[in-house]
Amino acid sequence: MIAGFSITSLLLILLAGIGAGFVGYAVGASSLVSYPALLAFGIPPVLANASNTVGVVGTGIGGVMGARKELKGQAVRSITYVVIGAFGGVAGAFLLLKLDPSVFEFAAPVLILLSSLIIAINPRGRMQAKQAAADATAQLKHIEATEATEATEATEATEATEAAKRATTPTAPHRPPEQLVQPMSQDSWWVWLGVVAVAIYSGYFGAGAGTLALAVLDAAKIGPFHKINALKTLIGTGANISASVVFIIQGAVDWPAAIMLCIGCFIGGYIAPSITRKIPANIMRAAAVIAGIILTIDLGLKTY
């Protein structure tokens, strides 16, 4: 026995952490796995929530290390999100320790369900699909026109035809807008309010915070799904680290459980990017929606 836990129990928490880390990075729902696992081992809700916050720090650290490809070229935005997350996490942690937890517990299912619906509707994706269809139609017409011209021209004009075609055909493929992450200067004012709110929520309650962050960044047209998925991890990482400091100072952490959970979350978070980047964005989006709905039902049953 180690501080009241058997070796088997600690290994099970480690395994739960690996699952939580993977799910947390992939669809933003670490607590769907980790929080119920801690409760199952008899840890009181508030202590479990604080210990869970310390544990899922591993998800953020592992996820960021594994998502270097998705975060490349986003240093300023990444640092900004971590800083906002850190300040929001402190505020949220104090709210958890000082206020009645039922406040956010009642609001959490509604917020998570709303976020899931926003991700499912995906207005940005619909607009991009229409634009892609229009671009494809224009390209097809261009190809047909070129082929018709080549068929009617004489053999001696081949070189001139080729020169004209090179002049009217892009020399390099156009990079589709969905592959870009927009500059921070183009972010709407409400995006920053949303990021701050997510950071505070992460420190206070945490369950479904990744889903909320995904919804905010996706609705704001920040970038493609896989990249905003990596960016959302930064908000939670900053919030969880700073909130963990508060919980540690207040002595509200069950250390054996938190340490094993953190190790497992690091492993799961680290391996997740290399796997999820191979999965089509639509499938990842559907998984995020399903995870959000499951978490909504789970929290709703416990709260209402």
Disulfide bonds with the S-S distance in Angstrom:
none
